[in-house]
Amino acid sequence: MPTRPPHYRRVADDIEAKIRAGDYAPGQQLPSVSEIGERYNVAVSTAYRAVKELHA
């Protein structure tokens, strides 16, 4: 039975897809960690880890 990716990975993947789709322009600031947490209904620590993954 396949396992689902962790929440932070799904959030990071979705934000990356939005970047690639042009929803965020180059150089445009991403939403804050607290905004990401609210938008994706995840804890701030999860949102922080997603942003950290995007930077990596």
All heavy atoms as atom14 arrays in JSON, in Angstrom:
{
  "sequence": "MPTRPPHYRRVADDIEAKIRAGDYAPGQQLPSVSEIGERYNVAVSTAYRAVKELHA",
  "atom14_mask": [
    [1, 1, 1, 1, 1, 1, 1, 1, 0, 0, 0, 0, 0, 0],
    [1, 1, 1, 1, 1, 1, 1, 0, 0, 0, 0, 0, 0, 0],
    [1, 1, 1, 1, 1, 1, 1, 0, 0, 0, 0, 0, 0, 0],
    [1, 1, 1, 1, 1, 1, 1, 1, 1, 1, 1, 0, 0, 0],
    [1, 1, 1, 1, 1, 1, 1, 0, 0, 0, 0, 0, 0, 0],
    [1, 1, 1, 1, 1, 1, 1, 0, 0, 0, 0, 0, 0, 0],
    [1, 1, 1, 1, 1, 1, 1, 1, 1, 1, 0, 0, 0, 0],
    [1, 1, 1, 1, 1, 1, 1, 1, 1, 1, 1, 1, 0, 0],
    [1, 1, 1, 1, 1, 1, 1, 1, 1, 1, 1, 0, 0, 0],
    [1, 1, 1, 1, 1, 1, 1, 1, 1, 1, 1, 0, 0, 0],
    [1, 1, 1, 1, 1, 1, 1, 0, 0, 0, 0, 0, 0, 0],
    [1, 1, 1, 1, 1, 0, 0, 0, 0, 0, 0, 0, 0, 0],
    [1, 1, 1, 1, 1, 1, 1, 1, 0, 0, 0, 0, 0, 0],
    [1, 1, 1, 1, 1, 1, 1, 1, 0, 0, 0, 0, 0, 0],
    [1, 1, 1, 1, 1, 1, 1, 1, 0, 0, 0, 0, 0, 0],
    [1, 1, 1, 1, 1, 1, 1, 1, 1, 0, 0, 0, 0, 0],
    [1, 1, 1, 1, 1, 0, 0, 0, 0, 0, 0, 0, 0, 0],
    [1, 1, 1, 1, 1, 1, 1, 1, 1, 0, 0, 0, 0, 0],
    [1, 1, 1, 1, 1, 1, 1, 1, 0, 0, 0, 0, 0, 0],
    [1, 1, 1, 1, 1, 1, 1, 1, 1, 1, 1, 0, 0, 0],
    [1, 1, 1, 1, 1, 0, 0, 0, 0, 0, 0, 0, 0, 0],
    [1, 1, 1, 1, 0, 0, 0, 0, 0, 0, 0, 0, 0, 0],
    [1, 1, 1, 1, 1, 1, 1, 1, 0, 0, 0, 0, 0, 0],
    [1, 1, 1, 1, 1, 1, 1, 1, 1, 1, 1, 1, 0, 0],
    [1, 1, 1, 1, 1, 0, 0, 0, 0, 0, 0, 0, 0, 0],
    [1, 1, 1, 1, 1, 1, 1, 0, 0, 0, 0, 0, 0, 0],
    [1, 1, 1, 1, 0, 0, 0, 0, 0, 0, 0, 0, 0, 0],
    [1, 1, 1, 1, 1, 1, 1, 1, 1, 0, 0, 0, 0, 0],
    [1, 1, 1, 1, 1, 1, 1, 1, 1, 0, 0, 0, 0, 0],
    [1, 1, 1, 1, 1, 1, 1, 1, 0, 0, 0, 0, 0, 0],
    [1, 1, 1, 1, 1, 1, 1, 0, 0, 0, 0, 0, 0, 0],
    [1, 1, 1, 1, 1, 1, 0, 0, 0, 0, 0, 0, 0, 0],
    [1, 1, 1, 1, 1, 1, 1, 0, 0, 0, 0, 0, 0, 0],
    [1, 1, 1, 1, 1, 1, 0, 0, 0, 0, 0, 0, 0, 0],
    [1, 1, 1, 1, 1, 1, 1, 1, 1, 0, 0, 0, 0, 0],
    [1, 1, 1, 1, 1, 1, 1, 1, 0, 0, 0, 0, 0, 0],
    [1, 1, 1, 1, 0, 0, 0, 0, 0, 0, 0, 0, 0, 0],
    [1, 1, 1, 1, 1, 1, 1, 1, 1, 0, 0, 0, 0, 0],
    [1, 1, 1, 1, 1, 1, 1, 1, 1, 1, 1, 0, 0, 0],
    [1, 1, 1, 1, 1, 1, 1, 1, 1, 1, 1, 1, 0, 0],
    [1, 1, 1, 1, 1, 1, 1, 1, 0, 0, 0, 0, 0, 0],
    [1, 1, 1, 1, 1, 1, 1, 0, 0, 0, 0, 0, 0, 0],
    [1, 1, 1, 1, 1, 0, 0, 0, 0, 0, 0, 0, 0, 0],
    [1, 1, 1, 1, 1, 1, 1, 0, 0, 0, 0, 0, 0, 0],
    [1, 1, 1, 1, 1, 1, 0, 0, 0, 0, 0, 0, 0, 0],
    [1, 1, 1, 1, 1, 1, 1, 0, 0, 0, 0, 0, 0, 0],
    [1, 1, 1, 1, 1, 0, 0, 0, 0, 0, 0, 0, 0, 0],
    [1, 1, 1, 1, 1, 1, 1, 1, 1, 1, 1, 1, 0, 0],
    [1, 1, 1, 1, 1, 1, 1, 1, 1, 1, 1, 0, 0, 0],
    [1, 1, 1, 1, 1, 0, 0, 0, 0, 0, 0, 0, 0, 0],
    [1, 1, 1, 1, 1, 1, 1, 0, 0, 0, 0, 0, 0, 0],
    [1, 1, 1, 1, 1, 1, 1, 1, 1, 0, 0, 0, 0, 0],
    [1, 1, 1, 1, 1, 1, 1, 1, 1, 0, 0, 0, 0, 0],
    [1, 1, 1, 1, 1, 1, 1, 1, 0, 0, 0, 0, 0, 0],
    [1, 1, 1, 1, 1, 1, 1, 1, 1, 1, 0, 0, 0, 0],
    [1, 1, 1, 1, 1, 0, 0, 0, 0, 0, 0, 0, 0, 0]
  ],
  "atom14_positions": [
    [[0.85, -1.18, 0.0], [0.0, 0.0, 0.0], [0.89, 1.24, 0.0], [1.7, 1.41, 0.91], [-0.88, -0.06, 1.23], [-1.87, 1.01, 1.36], [-2.68, 0.61, 2.92], [-4.15, 1.36, 2.85], [0.0, 0.0, 0.0], [0.0, 0.0, 0.0], [0.0, 0.0, 0.0], [0.0, 0.0, 0.0], [0.0, 0.0, 0.0], [0.0, 0.0, 0.0]],
    [[0.76, 2.09, -1.02], [1.63, 3.28, -1.08], [1.31, 4.25, 0.04], [0.15, 4.4, 0.45], [1.32, 3.88, -2.45], [0.03, 3.29, -2.88], [-0.14, 2.01, -2.14], [0.0, 0.0, 0.0], [0.0, 0.0, 0.0], [0.0, 0.0, 0.0], [0.0, 0.0, 0.0], [0.0, 0.0, 0.0], [0.0, 0.0, 0.0], [0.0, 0.0, 0.0]],
    [[2.34, 4.89, 0.54], [2.14, 5.88, 1.59], [2.08, 7.26, 0.97], [2.7, 7.54, -0.06], [3.29, 5.84, 2.62], [4.53, 6.08, 1.94], [3.35, 4.49, 3.32], [0.0, 0.0, 0.0], [0.0, 0.0, 0.0], [0.0, 0.0, 0.0], [0.0, 0.0, 0.0], [0.0, 0.0, 0.0], [0.0, 0.0, 0.0], [0.0, 0.0, 0.0]],
    [[1.32, 8.13, 1.6], [1.22, 9.5, 1.13], [2.44, 10.28, 1.6], [2.96, 10.01, 2.67], [-0.04, 10.15, 1.71], [-1.3, 9.56, 1.12], [-2.55, 10.08, 1.76], [-2.52, 11.52, 1.96], [-3.51, 12.22, 2.47], [-4.6, 11.61, 2.85], [-3.42, 13.51, 2.61], [0.0, 0.0, 0.0], [0.0, 0.0, 0.0], [0.0, 0.0, 0.0]],
    [[2.86, 11.26, 0.79], [3.99, 12.08, 1.24], [3.59, 12.89, 2.48], [2.41, 13.16, 2.7], [4.28, 12.99, 0.06], [3.14, 12.87, -0.87], [2.37, 11.64, -0.51], [0.0, 0.0, 0.0], [0.0, 0.0, 0.0], [0.0, 0.0, 0.0], [0.0, 0.0, 0.0], [0.0, 0.0, 0.0], [0.0, 0.0, 0.0], [0.0, 0.0, 0.0]],
    [[4.57, 13.28, 3.27], [4.26, 14.09, 4.46], [3.61, 15.42, 4.06], [3.77, 15.89, 2.93], [5.61, 14.32, 5.12], [6.63, 13.63, 4.29], [5.98, 13.02, 3.12], [0.0, 0.0, 0.0], [0.0, 0.0, 0.0], [0.0, 0.0, 0.0], [0.0, 0.0, 0.0], [0.0, 0.0, 0.0], [0.0, 0.0, 0.0], [0.0, 0.0, 0.0]],
    [[2.91, 16.01, 5.0], [2.2, 17.28, 4.73], [3.15, 18.34, 4.19], [2.81, 19.04, 3.24], [1.51, 17.8, 6.0], [0.37, 16.97, 6.45], [-0.75, 16.74, 5.68], [0.17, 16.29, 7.6], [-1.59, 15.98, 6.34], [-1.05, 15.67, 7.51], [0.0, 0.0, 0.0], [0.0, 0.0, 0.0], [0.0, 0.0, 0.0], [0.0, 0.0, 0.0]],
    [[4.33, 18.48, 4.79], [5.23, 19.54, 4.34], [5.63, 19.33, 2.89], [5.79, 20.28, 2.12], [6.48, 19.64, 5.24], [7.51, 18.56, 5.01], [8.51, 18.73, 4.06], [7.49, 17.37, 5.73], [9.46, 17.75, 3.84], [8.43, 16.38, 5.52], [9.41, 16.58, 4.58], [10.34, 15.61, 4.34], [0.0, 0.0, 0.0], [0.0, 0.0, 0.0]],
    [[5.79, 18.08, 2.46], [6.18, 17.79, 1.08], [5.06, 18.12, 0.12], [5.29, 18.66, -0.96], [6.56, 16.3, 0.99], [7.13, 15.88, -0.34], [8.53, 16.42, -0.57], [8.46, 17.55, -1.49], [9.42, 18.4, -1.72], [10.57, 18.32, -1.1], [9.28, 19.38, -2.55], [0.0, 0.0, 0.0], [0.0, 0.0, 0.0], [0.0, 0.0, 0.0]],
    [[3.82, 17.81, 0.51], [2.68, 18.14, -0.35], [2.54, 19.66, -0.49], [2.26, 20.17, -1.58], [1.4, 17.53, 0.2], [1.39, 16.02, 0.04], [0.07, 15.44, 0.37], [-0.34, 15.89, 1.7], [-0.92, 15.14, 2.6], [-1.21, 13.91, 2.34], [-1.25, 15.62, 3.78], [0.0, 0.0, 0.0], [0.0, 0.0, 0.0], [0.0, 0.0, 0.0]],
    [[2.73, 20.39, 0.61], [2.65, 21.86, 0.55], [3.77, 22.4, -0.34], [3.53, 23.24, -1.22], [2.71, 22.47, 1.97], [2.84, 23.99, 1.9], [1.49, 22.07, 2.79], [0.0, 0.0, 0.0], [0.0, 0.0, 0.0], [0.0, 0.0, 0.0], [0.0, 0.0, 0.0], [0.0, 0.0, 0.0], [0.0, 0.0, 0.0], [0.0, 0.0, 0.0]],
    [[4.98, 21.93, -0.14], [6.12, 22.39, -0.95], [5.9, 22.07, -2.42], [6.17, 22.92, -3.29], [7.42, 21.75, -0.45], [0.0, 0.0, 0.0], [0.0, 0.0, 0.0], [0.0, 0.0, 0.0], [0.0, 0.0, 0.0], [0.0, 0.0, 0.0], [0.0, 0.0, 0.0], [0.0, 0.0, 0.0], [0.0, 0.0, 0.0], [0.0, 0.0, 0.0]],
    [[5.4, 20.87, -2.71], [5.15, 20.49, -4.1], [4.09, 21.4, -4.74], [4.21, 21.79, -5.9], [4.7, 19.03, -4.2], [5.82, 18.04, -3.92], [7.0, 18.46, -3.9], [5.5, 16.86, -3.72], [0.0, 0.0, 0.0], [0.0, 0.0, 0.0], [0.0, 0.0, 0.0], [0.0, 0.0, 0.0], [0.0, 0.0, 0.0], [0.0, 0.0, 0.0]],
    [[3.05, 21.74, -3.98], [2.0, 22.6, -4.52], [2.53, 24.01, -4.79], [2.25, 24.59, -5.83], [0.8, 22.65, -3.57], [-0.37, 23.38, -4.19], [-0.9, 22.89, -5.21], [-0.75, 24.45, -3.66], [0.0, 0.0, 0.0], [0.0, 0.0, 0.0], [0.0, 0.0, 0.0], [0.0, 0.0, 0.0], [0.0, 0.0, 0.0], [0.0, 0.0, 0.0]],
    [[3.31, 24.53, -3.85], [3.87, 25.87, -4.05], [4.83, 25.87, -5.23], [4.83, 26.79, -6.06], [4.55, 26.38, -2.77], [3.49, 26.61, -1.68], [5.33, 27.67, -3.03], [4.06, 26.91, -0.31], [0.0, 0.0, 0.0], [0.0, 0.0, 0.0], [0.0, 0.0, 0.0], [0.0, 0.0, 0.0], [0.0, 0.0, 0.0], [0.0, 0.0, 0.0]],
    [[5.65, 24.81, -5.34], [6.56, 24.7, -6.48], [5.79, 24.67, -7.8], [6.18, 25.31, -8.77], [7.43, 23.46, -6.35], [8.43, 23.32, -7.48], [9.31, 22.09, -7.35], [9.1, 21.26, -6.45], [10.23, 21.97, -8.19], [0.0, 0.0, 0.0], [0.0, 0.0, 0.0], [0.0, 0.0, 0.0], [0.0, 0.0, 0.0], [0.0, 0.0, 0.0]],
    [[4.69, 23.94, -7.83], [3.86, 23.89, -9.04], [3.31, 25.27, -9.38], [3.25, 25.64, -10.56], [2.72, 22.89, -8.85], [0.0, 0.0, 0.0], [0.0, 0.0, 0.0], [0.0, 0.0, 0.0], [0.0, 0.0, 0.0], [0.0, 0.0, 0.0], [0.0, 0.0, 0.0], [0.0, 0.0, 0.0], [0.0, 0.0, 0.0], [0.0, 0.0, 0.0]],
    [[2.92, 26.03, -8.37], [2.41, 27.39, -8.6], [3.51, 28.3, -9.11], [3.26, 29.17, -9.96], [1.78, 27.94, -7.32], [0.47, 27.26, -6.99], [-0.15, 27.81, -5.74], [-1.48, 27.09, -5.5], [-2.19, 27.62, -4.37], [0.0, 0.0, 0.0], [0.0, 0.0, 0.0], [0.0, 0.0, 0.0], [0.0, 0.0, 0.0], [0.0, 0.0, 0.0]],
    [[4.72, 28.12, -8.63], [5.85, 28.91, -9.12], [6.08, 28.59, -10.59], [6.21, 29.49, -11.43], [7.12, 28.64, -8.28], [6.94, 29.2, -6.87], [8.35, 29.22, -8.96], [8.02, 28.76, -5.88], [0.0, 0.0, 0.0], [0.0, 0.0, 0.0], [0.0, 0.0, 0.0], [0.0, 0.0, 0.0], [0.0, 0.0, 0.0], [0.0, 0.0, 0.0]],
    [[6.11, 27.3, -10.92], [6.35, 26.88, -12.31], [5.22, 27.32, -13.24], [5.46, 27.61, -14.41], [6.52, 25.36, -12.37], [7.8, 24.89, -11.73], [8.01, 23.39, -11.89], [9.14, 22.92, -11.12], [10.41, 23.03, -11.5], [10.71, 23.61, -12.63], [11.37, 22.56, -10.73], [0.0, 0.0, 0.0], [0.0, 0.0, 0.0], [0.0, 0.0, 0.0]],
    [[4.01, 27.41, -12.71], [2.85, 27.83, -13.51], [2.79, 29.34, -13.69], [1.98, 29.85, -14.45], [1.55, 27.33, -12.88], [0.0, 0.0, 0.0], [0.0, 0.0, 0.0], [0.0, 0.0, 0.0], [0.0, 0.0, 0.0], [0.0, 0.0, 0.0], [0.0, 0.0, 0.0], [0.0, 0.0, 0.0], [0.0, 0.0, 0.0], [0.0, 0.0, 0.0]],
    [[3.65, 30.06, -12.97], [3.67, 31.51, -13.09], [2.76, 32.24, -12.11], [2.58, 33.45, -12.22], [0.0, 0.0, 0.0], [0.0, 0.0, 0.0], [0.0, 0.0, 0.0], [0.0, 0.0, 0.0], [0.0, 0.0, 0.0], [0.0, 0.0, 0.0], [0.0, 0.0, 0.0], [0.0, 0.0, 0.0], [0.0, 0.0, 0.0], [0.0, 0.0, 0.0]],
    [[2.19, 31.51, -11.16], [1.36, 32.17, -10.15], [2.19, 33.09, -9.27], [1.67, 34.06, -8.72], [0.65, 31.13, -9.28], [-0.38, 30.32, -10.06], [-0.74, 30.73, -11.18], [-0.83, 29.28, -9.53], [0.0, 0.0, 0.0], [0.0, 0.0, 0.0], [0.0, 0.0, 0.0], [0.0, 0.0, 0.0], [0.0, 0.0, 0.0], [0.0, 0.0, 0.0]],
    [[3.47, 32.77, -9.13], [4.41, 33.63, -8.42], [5.49, 34.03, -9.42], [6.15, 33.17, -10.0], [5.05, 32.92, -7.22], [4.06, 32.54, -6.15], [3.74, 31.22, -5.91], [3.45, 33.52, -5.36], [2.83, 30.87, -4.92], [2.54, 33.18, -4.38], [2.24, 31.85, -4.16], [1.33, 31.51, -3.18], [0.0, 0.0, 0.0], [0.0, 0.0, 0.0]],
    [[5.65, 35.31, -9.62], [6.64, 35.81, -10.58], [8.04, 35.69, -9.98], [8.21, 35.68, -8.76], [6.35, 37.27, -10.91], [0.0, 0.0, 0.0], [0.0, 0.0, 0.0], [0.0, 0.0, 0.0], [0.0, 0.0, 0.0], [0.0, 0.0, 0.0], [0.0, 0.0, 0.0], [0.0, 0.0, 0.0], [0.0, 0.0, 0.0], [0.0, 0.0, 0.0]],
    [[9.07, 35.59, -10.85], [10.44, 35.56, -10.33], [10.7, 36.78, -9.46], [10.35, 37.91, -9.81], [11.29, 35.6, -11.6], [10.42, 35.04, -12.66], [9.02, 35.48, -12.3], [0.0, 0.0, 0.0], [0.0, 0.0, 0.0], [0.0, 0.0, 0.0], [0.0, 0.0, 0.0], [0.0, 0.0, 0.0], [0.0, 0.0, 0.0], [0.0, 0.0, 0.0]],
    [[11.26, 36.52, -8.3], [11.56, 37.6, -7.36], [10.4, 37.99, -6.46], [10.59, 38.74, -5.51], [0.0, 0.0, 0.0], [0.0, 0.0, 0.0], [0.0, 0.0, 0.0], [0.0, 0.0, 0.0], [0.0, 0.0, 0.0], [0.0, 0.0, 0.0], [0.0, 0.0, 0.0], [0.0, 0.0, 0.0], [0.0, 0.0, 0.0], [0.0, 0.0, 0.0]],
    [[9.21, 37.51, -6.78], [8.05, 37.83, -5.94], [8.16, 37.08, -4.63], [8.52, 35.91, -4.59], [6.75, 37.43, -6.65], [5.51, 37.72, -5.85], [4.24, 37.28, -6.57], [4.27, 36.82, -7.7], [3.12, 37.4, -5.89], [0.0, 0.0, 0.0], [0.0, 0.0, 0.0], [0.0, 0.0, 0.0], [0.0, 0.0, 0.0], [0.0, 0.0, 0.0]],
    [[7.85, 37.76, -3.56], [7.9, 37.15, -2.24], [6.75, 36.15, -2.08], [5.62, 36.43, -2.45], [7.81, 38.22, -1.16], [8.03, 37.7, 0.23], [8.16, 38.82, 1.24], [8.39, 39.97, 0.87], [8.04, 38.5, 2.5], [0.0, 0.0, 0.0], [0.0, 0.0, 0.0], [0.0, 0.0, 0.0], [0.0, 0.0, 0.0], [0.0, 0.0, 0.0]],
    [[7.07, 35.0, -1.53], [6.05, 34.01, -1.22], [5.25, 34.46, 0.0], [5.7, 35.32, 0.75], [6.7, 32.65, -0.92], [7.41, 31.96, -2.07], [8.08, 30.68, -1.57], [6.45, 31.65, -3.18], [0.0, 0.0, 0.0], [0.0, 0.0, 0.0], [0.0, 0.0, 0.0], [0.0, 0.0, 0.0], [0.0, 0.0, 0.0], [0.0, 0.0, 0.0]],
    [[4.08, 33.88, 0.2], [3.33, 34.21, 1.42], [4.16, 33.86, 2.66], [5.05, 33.01, 2.6], [2.1, 33.31, 1.33], [1.99, 32.91, -0.09], [3.38, 32.93, -0.65], [0.0, 0.0, 0.0], [0.0, 0.0, 0.0], [0.0, 0.0, 0.0], [0.0, 0.0, 0.0], [0.0, 0.0, 0.0], [0.0, 0.0, 0.0], [0.0, 0.0, 0.0]],
    [[3.84, 34.49, 3.77], [4.55, 34.2, 5.01], [4.25, 32.78, 5.46], [3.29, 32.15, 5.01], [4.14, 35.19, 6.1], [2.8, 34.93, 6.49], [0.0, 0.0, 0.0], [0.0, 0.0, 0.0], [0.0, 0.0, 0.0], [0.0, 0.0, 0.0], [0.0, 0.0, 0.0], [0.0, 0.0, 0.0], [0.0, 0.0, 0.0], [0.0, 0.0, 0.0]],
    [[5.07, 32.29, 6.37], [4.88, 30.94, 6.9], [3.5, 30.82, 7.56], [2.8, 29.83, 7.38], [6.01, 30.59, 7.89], [5.72, 29.31, 8.64], [7.34, 30.48, 7.15], [0.0, 0.0, 0.0], [0.0, 0.0, 0.0], [0.0, 0.0, 0.0], [0.0, 0.0, 0.0], [0.0, 0.0, 0.0], [0.0, 0.0, 0.0], [0.0, 0.0, 0.0]],
    [[3.09, 31.84, 8.28], [1.77, 31.77, 8.93], [0.65, 31.78, 7.89], [-0.34, 31.07, 8.04], [1.59, 32.91, 9.94], [1.7, 34.16, 9.32], [0.0, 0.0, 0.0], [0.0, 0.0, 0.0], [0.0, 0.0, 0.0], [0.0, 0.0, 0.0], [0.0, 0.0, 0.0], [0.0, 0.0, 0.0], [0.0, 0.0, 0.0], [0.0, 0.0, 0.0]],
    [[0.82, 32.54, 6.8], [-0.19, 32.54, 5.73], [-0.25, 31.18, 5.04], [-1.34, 30.68, 4.74], [0.12, 33.63, 4.69], [-0.11, 35.02, 5.19], [0.37, 36.09, 4.21], [1.38, 35.86, 3.52], [-0.29, 37.14, 4.14], [0.0, 0.0, 0.0], [0.0, 0.0, 0.0], [0.0, 0.0, 0.0], [0.0, 0.0, 0.0], [0.0, 0.0, 0.0]],
    [[0.9, 30.59, 4.8], [0.94, 29.26, 4.2], [0.23, 28.26, 5.11], [-0.56, 27.43, 4.65], [2.38, 28.82, 3.89], [2.96, 29.68, 2.76], [2.45, 27.33, 3.54], [4.44, 29.49, 2.53], [0.0, 0.0, 0.0], [0.0, 0.0, 0.0], [0.0, 0.0, 0.0], [0.0, 0.0, 0.0], [0.0, 0.0, 0.0], [0.0, 0.0, 0.0]],
    [[0.5, 28.34, 6.39], [-0.17, 27.46, 7.35], [-1.68, 27.58, 7.28], [-2.4, 26.57, 7.29], [0.0, 0.0, 0.0], [0.0, 0.0, 0.0], [0.0, 0.0, 0.0], [0.0, 0.0, 0.0], [0.0, 0.0, 0.0], [0.0, 0.0, 0.0], [0.0, 0.0, 0.0], [0.0, 0.0, 0.0], [0.0, 0.0, 0.0], [0.0, 0.0, 0.0]],
    [[-2.16, 28.82, 7.2], [-3.61, 29.04, 7.12], [-4.17, 28.53, 5.8], [-5.22, 27.89, 5.76], [-3.92, 30.53, 7.28], [-3.7, 31.04, 8.68], [-3.93, 32.54, 8.79], [-4.58, 33.12, 7.9], [-3.45, 33.13, 9.77], [0.0, 0.0, 0.0], [0.0, 0.0, 0.0], [0.0, 0.0, 0.0], [0.0, 0.0, 0.0], [0.0, 0.0, 0.0]],
    [[-3.49, 28.82, 4.69], [-3.99, 28.43, 3.37], [-4.08, 26.91, 3.21], [-4.98, 26.4, 2.57], [-3.08, 28.97, 2.27], [-3.21, 30.45, 2.07], [-2.33, 30.91, 0.94], [-2.33, 32.36, 0.88], [-1.69, 33.06, -0.03], [-1.0, 32.44, -0.96], [-1.73, 34.37, -0.03], [0.0, 0.0, 0.0], [0.0, 0.0, 0.0], [0.0, 0.0, 0.0]],
    [[-3.11, 26.21, 3.77], [-3.06, 24.76, 3.61], [-3.56, 24.01, 4.84], [-3.53, 22.78, 4.86], [-1.62, 24.32, 3.26], [-1.2, 24.76, 1.89], [-0.54, 25.97, 1.69], [-1.49, 23.98, 0.77], [-0.16, 26.39, 0.43], [-1.12, 24.39, -0.5], [-0.45, 25.59, -0.66], [-0.09, 26.01, -1.92], [0.0, 0.0, 0.0], [0.0, 0.0, 0.0]],
    [[-4.0, 24.77, 5.82], [-4.54, 24.18, 7.05], [-3.53, 23.23, 7.7], [-3.85, 22.07, 8.0], [-5.87, 23.47, 6.78], [-6.65, 23.23, 8.04], [-6.56, 23.98, 9.01], [-7.43, 22.17, 8.06], [0.0, 0.0, 0.0], [0.0, 0.0, 0.0], [0.0, 0.0, 0.0], [0.0, 0.0, 0.0], [0.0, 0.0, 0.0], [0.0, 0.0, 0.0]],
    [[-2.31, 23.72, 7.85], [-1.25, 22.96, 8.5], [-0.63, 23.82, 9.61], [-0.81, 25.03, 9.64], [-0.15, 22.52, 7.5], [-0.7, 21.58, 6.45], [0.52, 23.71, 6.84], [0.0, 0.0, 0.0], [0.0, 0.0, 0.0], [0.0, 0.0, 0.0], [0.0, 0.0, 0.0], [0.0, 0.0, 0.0], [0.0, 0.0, 0.0], [0.0, 0.0, 0.0]],
    [[0.11, 23.17, 10.48], [0.8, 23.88, 11.56], [1.88, 24.79, 10.97], [2.41, 24.53, 9.88], [1.42, 22.88, 12.52], [0.0, 0.0, 0.0], [0.0, 0.0, 0.0], [0.0, 0.0, 0.0], [0.0, 0.0, 0.0], [0.0, 0.0, 0.0], [0.0, 0.0, 0.0], [0.0, 0.0, 0.0], [0.0, 0.0, 0.0], [0.0, 0.0, 0.0]],
    [[2.21, 25.82, 11.7], [3.26, 26.75, 11.26], [4.57, 26.0, 11.06], [5.32, 26.27, 10.12], [3.41, 27.92, 12.26], [4.61, 28.77, 11.94], [2.15, 28.76, 12.26], [0.0, 0.0, 0.0], [0.0, 0.0, 0.0], [0.0, 0.0, 0.0], [0.0, 0.0, 0.0], [0.0, 0.0, 0.0], [0.0, 0.0, 0.0], [0.0, 0.0, 0.0]],
    [[4.87, 25.04, 11.94], [6.12, 24.28, 11.8], [6.13, 23.48, 10.49], [7.18, 23.34, 9.85], [6.32, 23.35, 13.0], [5.25, 22.45, 13.12], [0.0, 0.0, 0.0], [0.0, 0.0, 0.0], [0.0, 0.0, 0.0], [0.0, 0.0, 0.0], [0.0, 0.0, 0.0], [0.0, 0.0, 0.0], [0.0, 0.0, 0.0], [0.0, 0.0, 0.0]],
    [[4.98, 22.98, 10.08], [4.87, 22.25, 8.81], [5.08, 23.21, 7.65], [5.8, 22.9, 6.69], [3.51, 21.56, 8.7], [3.36, 20.66, 9.79], [3.36, 20.82, 7.39], [0.0, 0.0, 0.0], [0.0, 0.0, 0.0], [0.0, 0.0, 0.0], [0.0, 0.0, 0.0], [0.0, 0.0, 0.0], [0.0, 0.0, 0.0], [0.0, 0.0, 0.0]],
    [[4.47, 24.38, 7.73], [4.64, 25.4, 6.68], [6.1, 25.84, 6.6], [6.65, 26.0, 5.5], [3.74, 26.59, 6.96], [0.0, 0.0, 0.0], [0.0, 0.0, 0.0], [0.0, 0.0, 0.0], [0.0, 0.0, 0.0], [0.0, 0.0, 0.0], [0.0, 0.0, 0.0], [0.0, 0.0, 0.0], [0.0, 0.0, 0.0], [0.0, 0.0, 0.0]],
    [[6.73, 26.0, 7.75], [8.15, 26.38, 7.78], [9.01, 25.33, 7.09], [9.88, 25.65, 6.29], [8.62, 26.59, 9.22], [10.09, 26.88, 9.33], [10.59, 28.15, 9.06], [11.0, 25.88, 9.66], [11.95, 28.42, 9.12], [12.35, 26.13, 9.73], [12.82, 27.4, 9.47], [14.16, 27.65, 9.53], [0.0, 0.0, 0.0], [0.0, 0.0, 0.0]],
    [[8.74, 24.07, 7.38], [9.52, 22.99, 6.77], [9.29, 22.96, 5.25], [10.22, 22.68, 4.49], [9.17, 21.66, 7.4], [10.06, 20.55, 6.9], [10.15, 19.42, 7.84], [11.04, 18.41, 7.28], [11.07, 17.16, 7.67], [10.28, 16.77, 8.64], [11.9, 16.3, 7.13], [0.0, 0.0, 0.0], [0.0, 0.0, 0.0], [0.0, 0.0, 0.0]],
    [[8.08, 23.23, 4.81], [7.8, 23.27, 3.37], [8.62, 24.38, 2.7], [9.23, 24.15, 1.64], [6.31, 23.49, 3.13], [0.0, 0.0, 0.0], [0.0, 0.0, 0.0], [0.0, 0.0, 0.0], [0.0, 0.0, 0.0], [0.0, 0.0, 0.0], [0.0, 0.0, 0.0], [0.0, 0.0, 0.0], [0.0, 0.0, 0.0], [0.0, 0.0, 0.0]],
    [[8.66, 25.55, 3.31], [9.44, 26.66, 2.76], [10.93, 26.31, 2.77], [11.65, 26.59, 1.8], [9.17, 27.96, 3.53], [10.11, 29.07, 3.12], [7.72, 28.39, 3.32], [0.0, 0.0, 0.0], [0.0, 0.0, 0.0], [0.0, 0.0, 0.0], [0.0, 0.0, 0.0], [0.0, 0.0, 0.0], [0.0, 0.0, 0.0], [0.0, 0.0, 0.0]],
    [[11.37, 25.67, 3.83], [12.77, 25.24, 3.92], [13.11, 24.28, 2.8], [14.18, 24.37, 2.18], [13.02, 24.59, 5.28], [14.44, 24.26, 5.58], [14.55, 23.72, 7.0], [15.97, 23.23, 7.26], [16.08, 22.64, 8.59], [0.0, 0.0, 0.0], [0.0, 0.0, 0.0], [0.0, 0.0, 0.0], [0.0, 0.0, 0.0], [0.0, 0.0, 0.0]],
    [[12.21, 23.36, 2.47], [12.41, 22.43, 1.37], [12.49, 23.17, 0.04], [13.28, 22.8, -0.83], [11.26, 21.41, 1.32], [11.31, 20.39, 2.41], [12.45, 19.39, 2.26], [12.64, 18.86, 1.15], [13.15, 19.18, 3.25], [0.0, 0.0, 0.0], [0.0, 0.0, 0.0], [0.0, 0.0, 0.0], [0.0, 0.0, 0.0], [0.0, 0.0, 0.0]],
    [[11.69, 24.2, -0.12], [11.71, 24.97, -1.37], [13.04, 25.69, -1.55], [13.54, 25.82, -2.67], [10.55, 25.98, -1.4], [9.17, 25.39, -1.59], [8.12, 26.45, -1.32], [9.01, 24.81, -2.98], [0.0, 0.0, 0.0], [0.0, 0.0, 0.0], [0.0, 0.0, 0.0], [0.0, 0.0, 0.0], [0.0, 0.0, 0.0], [0.0, 0.0, 0.0]],
    [[13.6, 26.16, -0.46], [14.87, 26.87, -0.52], [16.03, 25.93, -0.82], [17.03, 26.34, -1.38], [15.16, 27.62, 0.78], [14.38, 28.88, 0.91], [14.71, 30.04, 0.26], [13.26, 29.17, 1.62], [13.85, 30.99, 0.56], [12.95, 30.48, 1.38], [0.0, 0.0, 0.0], [0.0, 0.0, 0.0], [0.0, 0.0, 0.0], [0.0, 0.0, 0.0]],
    [[15.86, 24.68, -0.44], [16.96, 23.69, -0.6], [17.2, 23.28, -2.03], [16.57, 23.52, -2.96], [16.64, 22.45, 0.22], [0.0, 0.0, 0.0], [0.0, 0.0, 0.0], [0.0, 0.0, 0.0], [0.0, 0.0, 0.0], [0.0, 0.0, 0.0], [0.0, 0.0, 0.0], [0.0, 0.0, 0.0], [0.0, 0.0, 0.0], [0.0, 0.0, 0.0]]
  ]
}
